[in-house]
Amino acid sequence: MPIVRVEIWDNHTKEFKKNLAKDITQTIIKHIPCPEEAVMVIFTEVAKDNWAFGGELASDCFKQSQ
């Protein structure tokens, strides 16, 4: 069973994650012969305060939701 882990900033909608999971699943089954039901997508949402770029917190670098 393929497992895909996706780390993203928090505050994404359920609809966003649903569409992303569907797209990821379709891409996986295109390259790995398995049923859709075998593909597991796990989202880990991380607050921008817990993510840094070049020593700067993402919450300071990206003021708007991205």
C-alpha positions as CSV (number, residue, x, y, z in Angstrom):
1,M,0.0,0.0,0.0
2,P,1.5,3.3,-1.1
3,I,1.7,6.0,1.7
4,V,2.2,9.6,0.8
5,R,2.9,12.1,3.5
6,V,2.2,15.8,2.8
7,E,3.4,18.5,5.2
8,I,1.6,21.8,4.6
9,W,0.9,25.0,6.5
10,D,-2.3,24.9,8.6
11,N,-5.5,26.6,7.7
12,H,-6.2,24.7,4.4
13,T,-9.8,23.9,3.9
14,K,-11.2,20.4,3.9
15,E,-12.1,20.9,0.2
16,F,-8.5,21.8,-0.6
17,K,-7.2,18.6,1.1
18,K,-9.9,16.5,-0.5
19,N,-8.9,17.7,-4.0
20,L,-5.2,17.3,-3.3
21,A,-5.7,13.8,-2.0
22,K,-7.6,12.9,-5.1
23,D,-4.9,14.3,-7.4
24,I,-2.1,12.6,-5.5
25,T,-4.0,9.3,-5.5
26,Q,-4.6,9.5,-9.3
27,T,-0.9,10.2,-9.9
28,I,0.2,7.3,-7.7
29,I,-2.1,4.7,-9.4
30,K,-0.9,6.0,-12.8
31,H,2.7,4.9,-11.8
32,I,2.1,2.1,-9.3
33,P,-0.4,-0.6,-10.3
34,C,-2.7,-0.7,-7.3
35,P,-6.4,0.1,-6.5
36,E,-7.3,3.6,-5.4
37,E,-8.3,2.2,-2.0
38,A,-4.7,1.1,-1.4
39,V,-3.3,4.6,-1.6
40,M,-3.0,6.4,1.8
41,V,-2.5,10.2,1.9
42,I,-1.5,11.7,5.3
43,F,-1.6,15.4,5.8
44,T,0.4,17.0,8.6
45,E,-0.5,20.6,9.1
46,V,2.1,22.8,10.6
47,A,1.6,26.3,12.0
48,K,3.7,28.9,10.3
49,D,5.2,29.7,13.8
50,N,6.7,26.1,13.6
51,W,8.2,26.4,10.2
52,A,11.3,28.4,9.3
53,F,13.2,29.5,6.2
54,G,16.8,30.7,6.5
55,G,16.5,31.2,10.2
56,E,13.2,33.2,9.9
57,L,9.8,32.0,10.9
58,A,7.4,31.5,8.1
59,S,4.8,33.5,10.1
60,D,7.2,36.5,9.8
61,C,8.1,35.8,6.1
62,F,4.6,35.1,4.8
63,K,2.1,37.4,6.5
64,Q,-0.8,36.3,4.2
65,S,-2.1,32.8,4.1
66,Q,-0.5,30.8,1.4
